[in-house]
Amino acid sequence: MAKIEVKDLLDAGVHFGHLTRKWDPNMAPYVYMERNGIHIINLYKTAAKIEEAAQAMSKIAASGRKILFVATKKQAKDIVAEKAANVNMPYITERWPGGMLTNFVTIRKAVKKMAAIDRMKKDGTFNTLSKKERLQVDRLRAKLEKNLGSISEMTRLPGALFVVDIKREHIAIKEAQKLNIPIFAMVDTNSDPRQVDYVIPANDDASKSIDKILSAVTDAVAGGLAERKAEKEGGDKPPVKEEVKAEKAETASQEEE
């Protein structure tokens, strides 16, 4: 993965936090200063956290597990859908379906229903239905596609979640916490970073900022997938990296310094 340059983060407006009166004090370690009533994020820490998250996400992808990307806010939806699809990862950009993780069996049934409708259309069964029934089936298929189409190939619980705006996606965060699924997230100055395993302090409201962070992490995922492919094809085994926990401890000690 290409090294993250602080200047690029600055150009993308990653450093702009929220109004100081809306901040969460737990974000204090990531705040550089206050300017005109707005908190400015320390981009050197952001760059370090991106690299830490990218390494961990690369490992997850290399292990063959899926990373579920979650972003339902307007300025993030299209970016997340495009970036996640590019690396063949599932994503939720419409409303979060309650129980998506904690009641995964039911969600899988809905996805199978969608596949069953597709089979009906292929084998001609669909054409034997009345006009009214066909209309009802088409409406159901469209609704399922809108809410669950992007996770249709996710046959088991994801290895991790990547979230844009943890305040907005609090239900997804709670479900992942219940199941001990690692959470990666862009965390703005108005949110509590303690809810997340891998914090990327960043402006989660501007599309340029979201695009910059998503590009970095999905590049790392692509690298992990390439490693996996090389291993499967019997190529040289990639060098063993340090354990994720060791990397986190090292980064934490650097921050304390």
C-alpha positions as CSV (number, residue, x, y, z in Angstrom):
1,M,0.0,0.0,0.0
2,A,1.2,3.5,-0.9
3,K,2.3,5.6,2.1
4,I,-0.4,8.0,3.3
5,E,0.8,11.6,2.8
6,V,-0.5,14.2,5.4
7,K,-0.6,16.8,2.6
8,D,-3.1,14.6,0.6
9,L,-5.3,14.3,3.7
10,L,-5.1,18.0,4.2
11,D,-6.1,18.7,0.6
12,A,-9.1,16.4,1.0
13,G,-10.3,18.3,4.1
14,V,-9.9,15.2,6.4
15,H,-8.8,17.5,9.2
16,F,-12.1,19.4,9.7
17,G,-13.9,18.2,12.8
18,H,-17.3,19.3,14.2
19,L,-18.1,22.5,16.2
20,T,-16.3,22.5,19.5
21,R,-19.6,22.5,21.5
22,K,-20.6,19.2,19.8
23,W,-17.4,17.3,20.5
24,D,-16.9,14.1,22.4
25,P,-14.1,14.5,25.0
26,N,-12.9,11.0,24.3
27,M,-11.7,12.3,20.9
28,A,-9.2,14.7,22.7
29,P,-6.1,12.6,21.8
30,Y,-6.9,13.1,18.1
31,V,-7.6,16.8,18.2
32,Y,-4.7,19.1,17.1
33,M,-6.3,22.5,17.9
34,E,-9.4,24.7,17.7
35,R,-10.0,27.1,15.0
36,N,-13.0,29.4,14.6
37,G,-15.1,27.2,16.9
38,I,-14.2,24.0,15.0
39,H,-11.9,21.2,16.1
40,I,-9.0,20.4,13.8
41,I,-8.0,16.8,13.7
42,N,-4.3,15.8,14.0
43,L,-3.6,14.4,10.6
44,Y,-0.3,12.8,11.6
45,K,-2.3,10.6,13.9
46,T,-4.9,10.0,11.2
47,A,-2.2,8.9,8.8
48,A,-0.8,6.4,11.4
49,K,-4.3,5.1,12.1
50,I,-5.0,4.6,8.4
51,E,-1.9,2.5,8.0
52,E,-2.7,0.5,11.1
53,A,-6.3,-0.2,9.9
54,A,-5.1,-0.9,6.4
55,Q,-2.7,-3.6,7.5
56,A,-5.3,-5.3,9.6
57,M,-7.9,-5.2,6.8
58,S,-5.4,-6.6,4.4
59,K,-4.9,-9.6,6.7
60,I,-8.6,-10.2,7.0
61,A,-9.0,-10.1,3.2
62,A,-6.0,-12.4,2.8
63,S,-7.6,-14.9,5.2
64,G,-10.7,-15.1,2.9
65,R,-13.1,-13.4,5.2
66,K,-15.4,-10.6,4.0
67,I,-15.4,-7.0,5.3
68,L,-18.9,-5.4,5.4
69,F,-18.9,-1.7,4.6
70,V,-21.6,0.4,6.1
71,A,-22.6,4.0,5.2
72,T,-26.1,5.2,4.8
73,K,-25.5,9.0,4.8
74,K,-26.0,10.7,1.5
75,Q,-22.5,12.0,0.9
76,A,-21.0,8.5,1.6
77,K,-23.4,6.1,-0.1
78,D,-22.2,6.1,-3.7
79,I,-18.5,6.3,-2.7
80,V,-18.7,3.3,-0.4
81,A,-20.8,1.3,-2.9
82,E,-18.3,1.9,-5.6
83,K,-15.1,1.2,-3.6
84,A,-16.5,-1.9,-1.8
85,A,-17.8,-3.4,-5.1
86,N,-14.4,-2.8,-6.7
87,V,-12.8,-5.2,-4.2
88,N,-15.8,-7.6,-4.2
89,M,-16.8,-6.8,-0.6
90,P,-20.4,-6.6,0.7
91,Y,-21.9,-3.2,1.6
92,I,-25.0,-1.6,3.1
93,T,-25.8,1.9,1.8
94,E,-29.6,1.9,2.3
95,R,-31.3,1.5,5.7
96,W,-29.5,-0.9,8.0
97,P,-31.7,-4.0,8.3
98,G,-32.2,-4.6,12.0
99,G,-30.7,-8.0,13.0
100,M,-28.5,-7.9,10.0
101,L,-25.7,-9.6,12.1
102,T,-27.5,-10.8,15.3
103,N,-30.3,-12.5,13.3
104,F,-28.2,-13.4,10.2
105,V,-30.2,-16.6,9.5
106,T,-33.3,-14.6,8.8
107,I,-31.5,-12.2,6.6
108,R,-30.0,-15.1,4.6
109,K,-33.6,-16.4,4.1
110,A,-34.6,-13.1,2.5
111,V,-31.5,-13.3,0.2
112,K,-32.5,-16.9,-0.8
113,K,-36.0,-15.6,-1.5
114,M,-34.4,-13.2,-4.0
115,A,-32.5,-16.0,-5.6
116,A,-35.7,-18.1,-5.8
117,I,-37.5,-15.3,-7.7
118,D,-34.6,-15.1,-10.1
119,R,-34.8,-18.9,-10.7
120,M,-38.6,-18.6,-11.4
121,K,-37.8,-16.0,-14.1
122,K,-35.2,-18.2,-15.7
123,D,-37.2,-21.5,-15.7
124,G,-40.4,-19.9,-16.9
125,T,-42.4,-20.4,-13.7
126,F,-42.8,-16.6,-13.4
127,N,-44.7,-16.4,-16.7
128,T,-47.4,-18.9,-15.4
129,L,-48.4,-16.4,-12.6
130,S,-51.3,-14.0,-13.0
131,K,-50.5,-10.4,-13.9
132,K,-51.3,-9.3,-10.3
133,E,-49.0,-12.0,-8.9
134,R,-46.2,-11.1,-11.2
135,L,-46.5,-7.5,-10.2
136,Q,-46.3,-8.5,-6.5
137,V,-43.3,-10.7,-7.0
138,D,-41.5,-7.9,-9.0
139,R,-42.2,-5.4,-6.2
140,L,-40.8,-7.9,-3.6
141,R,-37.7,-8.6,-5.7
142,A,-37.0,-4.8,-6.1
143,K,-37.4,-4.2,-2.4
144,L,-35.1,-7.1,-1.5
145,E,-32.5,-5.9,-4.1
146,K,-32.5,-2.4,-2.8
147,N,-32.0,-3.5,0.8
148,L,-30.0,-6.7,0.5
149,G,-28.7,-7.0,-3.1
150,S,-25.2,-5.9,-2.1
151,I,-24.8,-8.7,0.5
152,S,-26.3,-11.5,-1.7
153,E,-23.0,-13.3,-1.8
154,M,-22.2,-12.9,1.9
155,T,-22.9,-16.5,3.0
156,R,-21.6,-16.1,6.6
157,L,-21.0,-13.4,9.1
158,P,-18.3,-10.9,8.0
159,G,-14.8,-10.9,9.4
160,A,-15.1,-7.2,10.2
161,L,-17.2,-4.0,9.7
162,F,-16.0,-0.8,8.2
163,V,-18.3,2.1,9.1
164,V,-18.6,5.7,8.1
165,D,-20.2,7.8,10.9
166,I,-20.6,5.6,14.0
167,K,-23.2,7.9,15.5
168,R,-25.5,7.4,12.5
169,E,-24.8,3.6,12.2
170,H,-25.1,3.0,16.0
171,I,-27.3,-0.1,15.5
172,A,-24.7,-1.7,13.2
173,I,-22.0,-0.9,15.8
174,K,-24.1,-2.5,18.7
175,E,-24.7,-5.7,16.7
176,A,-21.1,-6.1,15.8
177,Q,-20.1,-5.5,19.4
178,K,-22.5,-8.2,20.6
179,L,-20.8,-10.7,18.2
180,N,-17.3,-9.5,18.8
181,I,-16.8,-8.6,15.2
182,P,-13.9,-6.1,14.8
183,I,-15.1,-2.6,13.9
184,F,-13.1,-0.2,11.7
185,A,-14.5,3.3,11.3
186,M,-14.0,6.9,10.3
187,V,-14.6,8.7,13.6
188,D,-15.4,12.4,13.7
189,T,-14.8,14.7,16.7
190,N,-18.5,14.3,17.8
191,S,-18.3,10.6,18.3
192,D,-17.0,8.2,21.0
193,P,-13.9,6.3,19.6
194,R,-14.1,3.7,22.4
195,Q,-16.9,2.0,20.5
196,V,-14.5,1.1,17.7
197,D,-11.5,-1.3,17.5
198,Y,-9.7,0.6,14.7
199,V,-10.3,4.3,14.9
200,I,-9.5,6.5,11.9
201,P,-10.0,10.1,13.2
202,A,-11.4,12.0,10.2
203,N,-14.0,14.3,8.8
204,D,-16.9,11.9,8.0
205,D,-19.2,14.5,6.4
206,A,-17.3,15.6,3.3
207,S,-17.3,13.4,0.2
208,K,-13.6,14.2,-0.6
209,S,-12.5,13.1,2.9
210,I,-14.6,9.9,2.7
211,D,-13.2,9.1,-0.8
212,K,-9.6,9.6,0.4
213,I,-10.0,7.2,3.4
214,L,-12.0,4.6,1.5
215,S,-9.4,4.6,-1.3
216,A,-6.6,3.9,1.1
217,V,-8.4,1.0,3.0
218,T,-9.8,-0.6,-0.1
219,D,-6.4,-0.5,-1.8
220,A,-5.1,-2.5,1.3
221,V,-8.0,-5.0,0.9
222,A,-7.1,-5.4,-2.8
223,G,-3.5,-6.2,-1.7
224,G,-4.8,-8.8,0.8
225,L,-6.9,-10.4,-1.9
226,A,-3.9,-10.5,-4.3
227,E,-1.8,-12.2,-1.5
228,R,-4.5,-14.8,-1.1
229,K,-4.7,-15.4,-4.8
230,A,-0.9,-15.8,-5.1
231,E,-0.9,-18.4,-2.2
232,K,-3.7,-20.4,-3.9
233,E,-1.9,-20.5,-7.2
234,G,1.2,-21.9,-5.3
235,G,3.3,-18.7,-5.7
236,D,5.8,-17.6,-3.1
237,K,4.2,-17.3,0.3
238,P,4.1,-13.7,1.4
239,P,6.2,-12.7,4.4
240,V,4.5,-13.3,7.7
241,K,3.6,-9.9,9.2
242,E,3.4,-9.1,12.9
243,E,0.2,-10.0,14.7
244,V,-2.5,-7.3,14.6
245,K,-2.4,-6.8,18.3
246,A,1.4,-6.2,18.3
247,E,0.9,-3.6,15.6
248,K,-1.8,-1.9,17.6
249,A,0.5,-1.8,20.7
250,E,3.4,-0.4,18.7
251,T,1.2,2.3,17.2
252,A,-0.2,3.2,20.7
253,S,3.3,3.5,22.2
254,Q,4.4,5.8,19.3
255,E,1.4,8.0,20.0
256,E,2.2,8.2,23.7
257,E,5.7,9.4,22.8
